[in-house]
Amino acid sequence: MSTAFFLECLKIIGRHDFASTTSSRGGMRMLKRTFIRFLADESGATAIEYCLIAAAIALAIIGLVNALGINIADKLSQISSQLK
């Protein structure tokens, strides 16, 4: 998440009157803190990045095994025909 977006959200929070939607000033502070913590949390993005890396590695392994499997099958066929 970009810093500019984060700062813009903080400006919007600062302008909004949460007192009308919460029962006390403590509730307003808690709501602000929760929202700021939510915006700053990047753990979900990191997990997605790791999943994409794992998927790319898995695709590379599948492609490698597929290519080697064809070569091994051809070699075994050649050996089998030479033994006959």
Order of alpha helices (4+ residues) and beta strands (2+ residues): alpha-alpha-alpha
